[in-house]
Amino acid sequence: MSNRLLFGKPGRLLSAHTVVAQPPSGWARVRGAWLRYRSRQRIAQLDSHMLKDIGVSFAEAEAEANKPLWRA
């Protein structure tokens, strides 16, 4: 193992003021909405045994599946 990783010069850290979060582009919003739509379709197709495996009740799955695609 290289000591370079343990004793190297510390990296330059950015202050909170230098990092500016950019709003998502139009395509990023469309992609996010599409991914939410697909995951909600897949949750709606799960049976009670699969829902129990992932720790989600039927009511929670139904509520998530019935949300509109623009809602996060």
Backbone as CSV, one residue per row, in Angstrom:
resi,resn,N_x,N_y,N_z,CA_x,CA_y,CA_z,C_x,C_y,C_z
1,MET,0.848,-1.186,0.000,0.000,0.000,0.000,0.885,1.237,0.000
2,SER,0.494,2.209,-0.734,1.285,3.426,-0.862,1.016,4.365,0.311
3,ASN,2.087,4.951,0.825,1.941,5.957,1.886,1.460,7.289,1.325
4,ARG,1.494,7.405,0.006,1.064,8.635,-0.637,-0.378,8.970,-0.271
5,LEU,-1.213,7.943,-0.117,-2.612,8.175,0.218,-2.786,8.623,1.656
6,LEU,-1.905,8.159,2.530,-2.045,8.485,3.939,-1.401,9.808,4.309
7,PHE,-0.255,10.145,3.665,0.519,11.302,4.095,0.668,12.365,3.018
8,GLY,-0.151,12.287,1.988,-0.064,13.267,0.912,-0.547,14.626,1.362
9,LYS,-0.352,15.593,0.515,-0.822,16.941,0.828,-2.341,16.938,0.872
10,PRO,-2.918,17.630,1.824,-4.385,17.662,1.879,-4.930,18.367,0.642
11,GLY,-6.032,17.863,0.165,-6.664,18.452,-1.008,-7.278,19.794,-0.690
12,ARG,-7.458,20.579,-1.703,-8.068,21.888,-1.522,-9.573,21.716,-1.403
13,LEU,-10.133,22.200,-0.339,-11.571,22.095,-0.111,-12.254,23.369,-0.579
14,LEU,-13.382,23.212,-1.199,-14.151,24.366,-1.637,-15.033,24.851,-0.503
15,SER,-15.137,26.146,-0.379,-16.025,26.680,0.646,-17.460,26.572,0.168
16,ALA,-18.389,26.729,1.075,-19.811,26.611,0.737,-20.233,27.701,-0.244
17,HIS,-19.485,28.795,-0.296,-19.860,29.907,-1.167,-19.422,29.689,-2.612
18,THR,-18.483,28.793,-2.848,-18.005,28.599,-4.215,-18.830,27.579,-4.979
19,VAL,-19.557,26.719,-4.289,-20.360,25.702,-4.954,-21.780,26.231,-5.116
20,VAL,-22.198,26.368,-6.355,-23.534,26.886,-6.643,-24.316,25.779,-7.335
21,ALA,-25.427,25.414,-6.757,-26.266,24.368,-7.341,-27.033,24.952,-8.526
22,GLN,-26.931,24.282,-9.648,-27.641,24.714,-10.841,-28.995,24.017,-10.906
23,PRO,-30.032,24.729,-11.302,-31.328,24.052,-11.467,-31.230,23.038,-12.601
24,PRO,-31.977,21.965,-12.512,-31.897,20.938,-13.559,-32.362,21.482,-14.908
25,SER,-31.719,20.992,-15.957,-32.100,21.420,-17.304,-33.447,20.808,-17.671
26,GLY,-33.965,21.208,-18.807,-35.255,20.684,-19.262,-35.226,19.184,-19.471
27,TRP,-34.126,18.686,-20.078,-34.015,17.246,-20.312,-33.875,16.485,-19.001
28,ALA,-33.192,17.060,-18.023,-33.055,16.389,-16.726,-34.415,16.268,-16.037
29,ARG,-35.242,17.277,-16.200,-36.589,17.213,-15.614,-37.448,16.154,-16.297
30,VAL,-37.352,16.099,-17.627,-38.120,15.092,-18.379,-37.655,13.700,-17.996
31,ARG,-36.334,13.519,-17.907,-35.790,12.207,-17.545,-36.228,11.811,-16.138
32,GLY,-36.195,12.750,-15.201,-36.623,12.460,-13.839,-38.086,12.068,-13.765
33,ALA,-38.915,12.775,-14.513,-40.345,12.453,-14.540,-40.564,11.070,-15.144
34,TRP,-39.822,10.755,-16.214,-39.952,9.441,-16.855,-39.517,8.328,-15.907
35,LEU,-38.430,8.524,-15.170,-37.962,7.508,-14.221,-38.964,7.300,-13.092
36,ARG,-39.567,8.392,-12.609,-40.603,8.260,-11.575,-41.802,7.488,-12.100
37,TYR,-42.204,7.793,-13.332,-43.335,7.105,-13.954,-43.070,5.605,-14.054
38,ARG,-41.881,5.232,-14.540,-41.530,3.818,-14.702,-41.452,3.094,-13.361
39,SER,-40.862,3.732,-12.358,-40.753,3.065,-11.058,-42.127,2.906,-10.410
40,ARG,-43.006,3.864,-10.626,-44.365,3.739,-10.082,-45.155,2.648,-10.790
41,GLN,-44.926,2.488,-12.093,-45.563,1.380,-12.806,-45.091,0.042,-12.246
42,ARG,-43.815,-0.049,-11.989,-43.256,-1.311,-11.485,-43.744,-1.615,-10.080
43,ILE,-43.879,-0.596,-9.237,-44.402,-0.812,-7.883,-45.841,-1.302,-7.955
44,ALA,-46.616,-0.768,-8.890,-48.017,-1.170,-9.031,-48.154,-2.630,-9.436
45,GLN,-47.130,-3.191,-10.073,-47.189,-4.571,-10.539,-46.743,-5.592,-9.489
46,LEU,-46.204,-5.140,-8.366,-45.718,-6.073,-7.353,-46.879,-6.704,-6.592
47,ASP,-46.723,-7.980,-6.249,-47.752,-8.640,-5.446,-47.449,-8.450,-3.962
48,SER,-48.334,-8.939,-3.097,-48.211,-8.695,-1.657,-46.936,-9.284,-1.064
49,HIS,-46.479,-10.429,-1.583,-45.254,-11.037,-1.064,-44.026,-10.184,-1.400
50,MET,-43.980,-9.654,-2.598,-42.859,-8.806,-2.983,-42.870,-7.486,-2.217
51,LEU,-44.062,-6.928,-2.014,-44.161,-5.697,-1.229,-43.697,-5.936,0.204
52,LYS,-44.058,-7.084,0.759,-43.644,-7.413,2.118,-42.116,-7.546,2.197
53,ASP,-41.497,-8.109,1.146,-40.040,-8.259,1.109,-39.314,-6.923,1.163
54,ILE,-39.870,-5.912,0.515,-39.198,-4.612,0.510,-39.700,-3.693,1.624
55,GLY,-40.626,-4.169,2.429,-41.087,-3.411,3.591,-42.067,-2.305,3.266
56,VAL,-42.897,-2.527,2.259,-43.882,-1.526,1.848,-45.262,-2.150,1.943
57,SER,-46.178,-1.403,2.540,-47.550,-1.919,2.628,-48.267,-1.704,1.298
58,PHE,-49.386,-2.407,1.131,-50.169,-2.265,-0.089,-50.680,-0.833,-0.234
59,ALA,-51.102,-0.226,0.873,-51.626,1.142,0.823,-50.541,2.138,0.409
60,GLU,-49.319,1.960,0.924,-48.215,2.842,0.536,-47.876,2.684,-0.946
61,ALA,-47.861,1.447,-1.417,-47.559,1.187,-2.822,-48.641,1.776,-3.726
62,GLU,-49.882,1.628,-3.316,-50.988,2.166,-4.106,-50.933,3.694,-4.143
63,ALA,-50.630,4.309,-3.004,-50.538,5.767,-2.961,-49.404,6.266,-3.855
64,GLU,-48.271,5.580,-3.836,-47.135,5.971,-4.682,-47.460,5.762,-6.157
65,ALA,-48.101,4.662,-6.485,-48.426,4.356,-7.882,-49.451,5.325,-8.456
66,ASN,-50.291,5.902,-7.622,-51.345,6.799,-8.096,-50.924,8.264,-8.143
67,LYS,-49.690,8.577,-7.761,-49.221,9.954,-7.843,-49.025,10.335,-9.315
68,PRO,-49.279,11.600,-9.656,-49.012,12.027,-11.030,-47.506,12.051,-11.293
69,LEU,-47.109,11.928,-12.547,-45.696,11.763,-12.862,-44.876,13.022,-12.570
70,TRP,-45.461,14.190,-12.506,-44.706,15.408,-12.235,-44.453,15.606,-10.742
71,ARG,-45.087,14.799,-9.917,-44.937,14.931,-8.469,-43.816,14.046,-7.958
72,ALA,-42.897,14.633,-7.212,-41.762,13.857,-6.708,-42.047,13.115,-5.473
